Amino acid sequence: MGQRLNRCLDVPGALPPPPPLLPLRRRLLLLFIMLFLWLYMFYSCAGSCAALPGLAPRGSPAPPRGSPAPLRAAAPRLPALLLRAPPGSPAAAAAPEPAEESSLEEQRAAPDAASPISSFFNGSGTKRLPQAIIIGVKKGGTRALLEFLRVHPDVRAVGAEPHFFDRNYERGLAWYRDLMPRTLEGQITMEKTPSYFVTKEAPARISSMSKGTKLIVVVRDPVTRAISDYTQTLSKKPDIPTFESLTFKNRTTGLIDTSWSAIQIGIYAKHLENWLLHFPIRQILFVSGERLISDPAGELGRVQDFLGLKRIITDKHFYFNKTKGFPCLKKAEGSSKPHCLGKTKGRTHPDIDQEVVQRLRDFYRPFNMKFYQMTGQDFGWD
């Protein structure tokens, strides 16, 4: 009987025995791959849907004309490196041209620039109006501060200066928000435009956007700042008059020309009075441009505390470049290589008549004293 059965089983065309079950490890691997593909399709769809203009849930009321689009709920948190918009995307194309005080080299990679894999998840995160703005001052160290801050994983910032509250305000908040990088819950959106500090309309405009906006001002010895400002202009226009001739309305009488922007910007107390009409002093952080060079980690610690961030940026992130004369990052945001600011930073200042320098110090002294009283900080410029 057994022999017959064996012969029957050997008949050609008989069904083979069923294959053994896949090992547990292989089944788990297949399950993980399927889950990853599902997430990829989900986020790709979310990004495509979010990009469609006018797409909104059926029955939802349309926002008033000129008002910013409603914020979407933040997507599940993903690594920051995956959230940058790909180069050439509409978000990248909308970014304004860099201002004169920031060269193309200094813009390097805007925070929305991304690796190819990040395009898989370009629908994650939400474009928000900035919760914090570096409002000034020109030639005070604002570019250095922004580059240092961008190392923090919870800070997302526009690379170029939007100049929204001084030059582009008529474009509206929706245009402004579209310039911002996408952020996840817990991340802070930032921008920096140093000319805001001396723009009369800027405080009211920012307050109108959000009274809770945190403001950062990087200040520097006003005499050194004025010479640095002049040096930058001289590099672009070599035929301009001398610093000494621009400083005075009449050198014989020693009357300082406060209409010259290089001099006027340094009257910090006057400009601050305008801001205090719209923001309490506790909502403004004053960063020392000198200490940003001598102790970058210390100043960045204060900034991180002010923004409510964990102190992640520390001494280990910096090294001092003796050639340039200021600190550089050991690893820039999104890179494993050291990064220093461009060649437009750290220019050699021309020799200025020391009598003119002393007259400027005498001119600024009462304004500096008032500024110290207003801010509760002695910056040691005298």
WOJORA-V359345 format. One line per field, one symbol per residue. ss: DSSP state (h for helix, s for strand, l for the rest). burial: b if it has 16 or more other ideal C-beta (glycine too) atoms within 10 Angstrom, else e. A space follows every 10 residues. Layout:
ss = ???
burial = ???
//
This chain:
ss = lhhhhhhhhl llllllllll lllhhhhhhh hhhhhhhhhh hhhhhhhhhh hlllllllll llllllllll lllllllllh hhlllllllh hhhlllllll lllhhhhlll lllllhhhhh hllllsslll lsssssllll lhhhhhhhhl llllssslll llllllllhh hlhhhhhhhl lssllllsss sslhhhhhll lhhhhhhhhl lllssssssl lhhhhhhhhh hhhhhhllll llhhhhhsss llllssllll hhhhlllhhh hhhhhhllll hhhssssshh hhhhlhhhhh hhhhhhllll llllhhhsss sllllssssl llllllllsl llllllllll lllhhhhhhh hhhhhhhhhh hhhhhlllll ll
burial = eeeeeeeeee eeeeeeeeee eeeeeeeeee eeeeeeeeee eebeebbeeb eeeeeeeeee eeeeeeebee eeebbeeeeb ebbbbeeebe bbeebbebbe bbbeebbbeb bbbbeeebbe bbbbbbbbbb bbbbbbbbbb bbbbbbbbbb bbebbbbbbb bbbbbbeebe eebeebbbbb bbbbeebbbb bbbbbbbbbe ebbebbeebe eebbbbbbbb bbbbbbbbbb bbbbeeeeee eebeeebbee eeeeebeeeb ebbbbbbbbe bbebbeebbe eeebbbbbbb ebbeebeebb ebbbebbebe eebeeebbee eeeeebbbbe ebbbeeeeeb bbebbeeeee ebeeebbebb eebbeeebeb bbebbeeebe be
//
